[in-house]
């Protein structure tokens, strides 16, 4: 059921989010926690839709490393099979004649050729083996050029390195309450400057017997700061100008509330604008909670305690 309680009819909707207002158009959240859009594309071939370069850039480090090692092993197994099909009589210097020993020697000859190391004990003497070795050497240095480009792209790609709190909270604020979440730049020496935050909300509403999603900009206490050396708690006051004003947890669930966030700032490291997205659904909003401070003073300056990014306590508790 969409939200039956009427929100402020004078609130201006945001028609520029890029999302549809039709209920049947969506399943799940609009934006995933990691900032990617919850979207799957169909209607074109996989080759048209799939980008190997983009996938390799976005893989976690351990997956990227495992993928490079796996490709290296598979390619050398392929060339090993070709050498064995041609015949080991076209390879000189094989010291063993057992099946497993021969396979190992041919495989390591392949790796030496692929990497252009060429230790020299095993070498091709037949035309077929020489031809395959020349093709393998060429594919080897080309593949290393591709791997180098990918590694450089991963290291040089501008990133914000922001960590967001797992939950947003409804906490006391001035004479009322406010929706709050916070984030921090977790990399050393990666403080952002000229940081802007934009927060929007999607709500399922019902008007004149029709259900549809509506989108609103959430007005913030502060939407821009000059620098972000520490954490930033983003505050949206729940006053008469807020579409969340007066809504309970049950109302938010009924309205399928999702809050999506876009952060932009200038990175001195990359000398470029970086950005990062995330979202909070109604399940990730905690009522009557407040965040605890996540920094302390020390003899050597201020310490930002990133392990406290998600820590909150009851609104009435002392911190």
KABELTA-V366849 format. One record per backbone hydrogen bond with DSSP energy under -1.0 kcal/mol. CO is the residue of the C=O (numbers start at 1). NH is the residue of the N-H. If there is no record, write none. Layout:
# KABELTA-V366849
co={CO & CO}
nh={NH & NH}
This chain:
# KABELTA-V366849
co={3 & 8 & 21 & 22 & 23 & 30 & 32 & 36 & 37 & 45 & 46 & 51 & 52 & 53 & 54 & 60 & 61 & 62 & 63 & 64 & 65 & 66 & 67 & 68 & 69 & 70 & 71 & 72 & 73 & 74 & 75 & 76 & 77 & 78 & 79 & 80 & 81 & 82 & 83 & 87 & 88 & 90 & 90 & 92 & 98 & 99 & 100 & 101 & 102 & 103 & 104 & 105 & 106 & 107 & 108 & 109 & 110 & 111 & 112 & 123 & 126 & 127 & 128 & 129 & 130 & 131 & 132 & 133 & 134 & 135 & 136 & 137 & 138 & 139 & 140 & 141 & 142 & 143 & 144 & 145 & 146 & 147 & 148 & 149 & 150 & 151 & 152 & 153 & 161 & 163 & 168 & 169 & 170 & 171 & 173 & 176 & 177 & 178 & 179 & 180 & 181 & 182 & 183 & 184 & 187 & 192 & 193 & 195 & 196 & 198 & 199 & 200 & 201 & 202 & 203 & 204 & 205 & 207 & 210 & 212 & 214 & 215 & 216 & 223 & 225 & 226 & 232 & 234 & 235 & 236 & 237 & 239 & 242 & 244 & 248 & 249 & 250 & 251 & 252 & 253 & 255 & 257 & 258 & 259 & 260 & 261 & 262 & 263 & 264 & 265 & 266 & 267 & 267 & 272 & 274 & 276 & 278 & 280 & 281 & 282 & 284 & 286 & 288 & 290 & 294 & 296 & 298 & 301 & 303 & 304 & 305 & 306 & 308 & 311 & 313 & 314}
nh={206 & 11 & 213 & 25 & 26 & 38 & 35 & 32 & 39 & 49 & 50 & 55 & 56 & 57 & 58 & 64 & 65 & 66 & 67 & 68 & 69 & 70 & 71 & 72 & 73 & 74 & 75 & 76 & 77 & 78 & 79 & 80 & 81 & 82 & 83 & 84 & 85 & 86 & 87 & 90 & 91 & 125 & 126 & 123 & 102 & 103 & 104 & 105 & 106 & 107 & 108 & 109 & 110 & 111 & 112 & 113 & 114 & 115 & 117 & 92 & 130 & 131 & 132 & 133 & 134 & 135 & 136 & 137 & 138 & 139 & 140 & 141 & 142 & 143 & 144 & 145 & 146 & 147 & 148 & 149 & 150 & 151 & 152 & 153 & 154 & 155 & 156 & 157 & 186 & 184 & 286 & 180 & 289 & 178 & 176 & 173 & 238 & 171 & 236 & 169 & 234 & 165 & 232 & 163 & 190 & 228 & 266 & 225 & 264 & 262 & 218 & 260 & 216 & 258 & 214 & 3 & 212 & 210 & 207 & 205 & 203 & 14 & 201 & 197 & 195 & 194 & 183 & 181 & 221 & 179 & 239 & 242 & 245 & 247 & 252 & 253 & 254 & 255 & 257 & 256 & 204 & 282 & 202 & 280 & 200 & 278 & 198 & 276 & 196 & 274 & 193 & 271 & 272 & 267 & 265 & 263 & 261 & 259 & 284 & 285 & 168 & 170 & 315 & 313 & 305 & 303 & 301 & 298 & 296 & 306 & 308 & 309 & 311 & 292 & 290 & 317}
